């Protein structure tokens, strides 16, 4: 977990949010969308539950400054997931 600093300025808050976003996306990309659950059954990666809230906050901060590029991360994650799924199905 990366603790967020108090909102002193929009740019520092957006940088902190981007760092958390990047860490979560990297974790999901590395481990996969489905991970083994406590009973050994595949479950959705726990980080996925946080992405919508962080994405919403990033859009608020980045859209104001004209840098709304969060969709690129999501698209890259989906592409990586599809490639991994194709590899598992082969």
Residue pairs with C-beta under 8 A, 6 or more apart in sequence:
2 16
2 19
2 20
2 23
4 13
4 16
4 17
4 20
5 12
5 13
5 16
7 13
10 61
10 64
10 65
11 65
13 61
14 58
14 61
14 62
14 65
17 54
17 57
17 58
17 61
18 58
20 50
20 54
21 51
21 54
21 55
21 58
21 70
21 73
22 73
24 47
24 50
24 51
24 54
25 51
25 73
25 76
25 77
27 45
27 47
28 45
28 47
28 48
28 51
28 77
29 76
29 77
29 80
31 45
32 45
32 81
32 84
33 44
33 45
33 48
33 81
34 42
34 43
34 44
34 45
35 42
35 43
35 44
35 45
35 46
36 42
36 43
37 43
51 74
55 70
55 74
58 68
58 70
59 68
59 70
62 68
62 69
62 70
